[in-house]
Amino acid sequence: MANLNFNQVPPARYVQLVREQAIRPRFRLSLLYPDESFREDISEYLIQGSGSLQIQYAQGQRRSINFTLNNESGIFTPTGIDSKIWINTKFKLELGMETASGDIIWNSAGIFVIGTPQAMRQNAQETIDIQCYDKFALLDGTLGGTLEATYEIDAGENIYNVMVDTLLQDNGNNYPIDTKKVVFDSAYIHEVTQYTLSKSANESYGDMLIELANMIACDIYYDTNGNLTVQSGIKDISQVNKPTLWTFKDTEYEYISGHINYDFTSVRNRVTVVGANVNSDDGIYVAVAENTNPRSASRISVIGIKNYYLEDNNIYTQQLAQDRADYELNKLAIVQQTIQVDSTFMIHLDVNNCIALEDDFFDYFDARFIIQSLSIPISIQSQITIECTNIASLPYYPS
């Protein structure tokens, strides 16, 4: 029996494994040292069916897990700094699939920080329930990162350097907040702040990092390897160039069911962004983004204007105002109409990536969808739930 890394497995072999009717999900849970190096495999204590992995497309925190450990020996009871788990303890979760020969293909599902453990004893059974969050929780005030005084970043500072320096700050215990490399979109590596960014006491480093990312219309989140990632939100705004991670067909085993949800209260097809840079010779910057996509059922010509107004005093160029308007319109379109797909177990899906769907009932033929959220139970009978949006209905999908 061998442990194989997903990225080293031929795609055809993985596809064949997913298509088998007898799928064998596996879960590997590890304790990590503060620098996130491997400490101990605790998978044997993990109670199957006790929790789940949740992933949501969002700025900042995206991932969370909850699970239950067998604690009969009391080794996981949080009693202090010398116990196996305590404040700031980190875990790594890996999703796996076992082959008929006993090999297991593993794929990282994220690095998580302990949030709220609850030790329990019921009759002779002793367990501990644990809720964990991805590492952005150490920055946004959930588990750390709250500012105790006003924090300012001067105009003209390199945004990438500011983010790196923020993570390398001493956290007060002789450890930096995060030593891992920041994965930063190379197109923005030389971008600088054009105004003084100020955060007040009781705001957070996370608030600051999200504002810096929004300044250049980028997504910011922690990836599955625990690296802070800053990625353009407008480079492929139509999503047309994203690869299709899986094609679900109503005639095949892995597509269990589909449900469409319509949120008419959240429909927005026009975004107006207003800056307040009155010191510029060009005056105040105003940008408008509109959904005029003829393939979108929520375009203005069909349902009229549904406006979203955003005022940001820190918009400092017309191009930035337009980028922000385009970015916000696309984000709003993603949450207006979603389809929920219940699928057999897979280990390679992630949010803000595409799948395709063929379903006669919904009249979809090779229709592409962008994943908005994933729910993956920690269970050997695992059935995953995918929420996604038809990209043809997005404002910038080519007609």
N, C-alpha and C positions, 0 to 999 in steps of 0.2 A: 504494500500500500504506500502510495506517495502523495505528498502534499504539493499541489501545483498552483502557480500564480496565474490568475485569469489572463493577464496580459501576455503570457507565454504559451497559451493554449490556442491551437489553430481554430479560427472561427467556425469552421465546418464541424469540428468535434463538439464544440459548445452547443451549436444549433441542434445537432443530433441528440445531445443530452437533454435539452429543454423539451424536445418533441417526444421523448419517451413517456409512456403513460405511467410508469412507476418512477416518479421523481423522488429523490432522496435529499431533502434540504438539510444542511448542516450549519451550525453557528459556532463560531470561535470567539470567546470573550477573554481578553487579556488585561491584566493589570500592568500599568506602565510606571516607570520612574518619572520624576518631575521633568526630565529632559525628553520624555516620551520614548525612551529606549525600552525594550521588552523587560518586564519584571517577572511575570508569572502567568501561566495559562490557567484560568479558573473555570473553563468550560464545563468541567465535570460537576460543578456546583449549580450550574444554570438549570433552572426548572423549566422544561419545555412547555410552551403555551402560556407562559406567565407574563408576557409583555409584547412590545412591538417597537419597530423603528418607524419614525415619522419624519418625512422630508417635505418641506414646503418652500416653493419658490418665493424668496423674499430678500430684502436687503438686511444684512446682518445675520442673525440666527436663522438657520435653515433646518438643522437636524436635532432630533431629540430621541432618546430611547428610555424605556422603562422595562425592568426585568426583576425577577425574584431569584435569590440564591438560597440554596440549602445551607442553613446556618446551625446545624445540630451541634457542632463542636464549638460554636460561638466565635470562630476565628474572624468573622466579618462584622461583629458588633463594634461600632465606632466608640472606642473607649479613650482615645487620645492619639497623640502623634506616633506612638509605637504600634498601633493597631494596623491591620492590613488596609483599612479604608478610613479616611479622615477628610477634612476640608481640603479641597484642591486635588483629591485623588483622580487620576485619569484612567480611562478604559479605552481599549480599542475593540471595535466590533468588526468581525469579518463574516460575510455571507458565503456559504459553500454549497456545492452540489457533489454528491458522491456518485461515482461511476459504478458500473456493474462489476468491475475488477477491484473495487475498493479504493481507487484513487479519489482524492477530493480536490476539486478546483475551488480556490479561495479568491475572493475579491473584497478589498477593504470597503467598509461602509461608513467609516468615520472615526475620529478621535473625540471622546466625550469626557466632560468633567462632572463629577458627582454633584448632585443638587440636594435632594431630600431623601435620605435613607430612613426606613422605618423598620426596626427590628420587632419581630412578633413571635409569640409563643402561643400555640393553640393545641391544647392537650399535649401530646408527645411530639408535635411537629414544631420545629424552630426554623424560621425563615427570616429573610430580610428583603424588603421591597426597596428598589433603588430607582430614582428618577435622575437622568443625566441630560446635559445639554451640550451642544457643540461649543467650541472654544470661544466663540464670540460672546458667550455669557460672561467670560472673564473681563470683557471690555464694556458691556452695555449696562452694567449695574445689577444684572441678575446675580452674578457671583463675584463681582469685582468691577473695577474701572470707574467707580463714582468719583467725581472731582470734588475736592474739598475747598477749592478756591477758584477764582476766574482763571481760565487757561486761554492763552492767545497764541495764534500763529500769524506771523507778520506776512504782509503782501510780498510776493516775489520768492517765497520758499518753494523748493521743489517738492511736489506732492508725494512722489515715491519716497524720497528721503524722510519726509515728515512721518509717513506711515511706518517705515522701518525703525526710525528713532523712537517712535511711540512704543512699539512692541519690545524694544531692547531696554526700556527703562527698568531700573531696579524696582521690584514689586514690594520692597521693604523686608524681604526675607533672604536677600542676597541672590535671588533668582530674577532674571528678566521676566516680563509678562509672557513673552514668546520668543524663542530663539530660531524658530523655523523660518526658512526662506519665504519671502513674500512673492507670490506668483503674480506679476504685474504686467498688464497688456503693454507690449513694447511700443505701441502707437502713442502712448501717453507718458512715456518714461521721462520726457523732458518738460512736461507741463508744470507750470508754477501757479501758486495762488495769486490772484489779481486783487485781492482785498484782504484785510485783516480779519481772520476768522476767530471769533470769541465764543467760548462756552463758559457758562456760569457754574458756580458751586451747585452740586446735586445733579448736574448733567453728567455726561460720561465721555470717556474716550471713544466708546462706540458711536455716540452721537456725532462726535467730531469726524471720525473716519467715514461714516455714512455721508456726511455733508461734503467731505472731500471727494468721495466717489461720485455723488450727485453732481458736483461741480463740473466733472468731465463726462457726465452721462454714462457712468460705469456701474455694473453690478459689483457688490462686495460681499464676500461670504467665505467660509472655511470649506475647503474641498475634502474629499474622502481620505486624504493623507494627512489632514491637519494643517495644511498651509493656507494662510490668508490669501485669498485670490481676488484680484481686481481685474475685471474683464469688461470690454466695451459692451454697452447695451444698445448701440445703434449701428455697429459695423455690419451686422447681418440682421437688420431690423425686420425684414420680411420673413426671416427664418428659412428662406428657400434653399440656402446652402448647407443647412444642418443635415448630417447623415440620418437615415432612418434606422433606429436601433432594433426595431422588430416590426414585422407586418402581421397583425392579428386578422384572422379570417373566421367568419362564423361557421365555416365548414371544418375547422380544425380544433383539436383538443384544448390547446392552451388558451383559447378565447372562451371564457366561461359565460360572461354576460356583459351587457352594456346598458347604461342608463343615461339619459340626457337631462341635465338640470338647466333651467333658464332663470337668470336673475335680472328681470327687467328693471328693477329699482336701481341697479348699478350701471345701466347702459350709459355710456358717454361716447360721443362721436366727434366731439370738437374740444380741443384743449387750448386755452389762452394763457400764455405765460407772460407776465409783466415784471420787468426789472425796475429798479429805482436808482439807477446810476446817473443821478442828475448832474454829476460833475463832468460827465463826458460831453464833448462837443456835439455828439449825436443825440443827446437827450436821453429820454427813457427808452429802453429796448422793449419792444412788444413783438411776440411771435405767436402764430396760430398754426395748429395742426388739425387737419380735418380728415375724417374717414369718408373718402369718395370712391373706395374700392367697389367696382361694379359687381363683384362676387360676394360682397358682404351684405347680409340682410339688415344690418343696423347702420348702413351708410345714411348720410344726411338726406339724400334725395328720396329715400324710402320712408323714414320715420321723423324727419325734421331734425332740428338741432337739439342735441342734449349736451350742454356745455359743462366743462370743468374749468374752473378759474384758479390759477396759481400765481401768487405774488411772491417774488423772491428778491429782496433788496440787494442781493449779492450777484445778480446777473450783470456781467460786465462787458459782454459783446453780443452783437446781434446773432452771430452763429451759435453761441452758447444758448441763447434764448430759444433758437429754433431746434437745436439738438435736444434741449430739455422738453420742449413741447412734443416733439416726435416720440421721445422716450416715454413720457407719461401717457400719451395716447395709446401706445402699444401695450403698456402695462395694464391700463384700464380695460382694453379690449380682451386681454387674456382671461380676466375674471368674470366676464359677462355671461358667457355660455360655455358650460363645461360638460364633457361626457365622462362618465365613470365606467371604467373597464375593470372587470374582475378577471384576473389571469392566474394561471398556474405560476409556480415559483420561478423567478429569474433573479440573477445576481448582478446584472450589468446596467440596469436602468437608472436614470437620474433625472432630476427636474431640469427644465429649460433645454431639453433634448427632444427629439421627435420620434414618434412611432407612426405607423400607418394602420388603417383599418378598412376592412372590407366587410360590409354588413348589409344584406338585402333589405332588412326591415327598415333601417335608417337611411337607405339609399346612398350608402357610401361605397365607392369603389376605389381602392388604393388612395383613400383620402388621408392626408397627413395631419397629425396633431402634435402640439407641443405640450410636454408634460408639465403640469402645474404642481401636483403633489403626488406622493407615494406613501402607502401604508403597508408595512411588511410585518406580519406577526412573527414572533420568535417561536416557531412551532414546526414540528416535522410534517404536519399536515398543512403547511403554509399555503395560503391563497392570497396573493397580493392585490391591492386596490390602487388603480391609477386614475387620477383626475387630469384631464387634458382638454385643450381647445383646438378646434379645427383652424389650421393656419390660413386656409383660404378665406376665412372670415376676418382676418386681421387687416388693419388699415393699409399696410404697406405691401401686402402680398401682390405680386405682379398679376395683372389681369390678362 
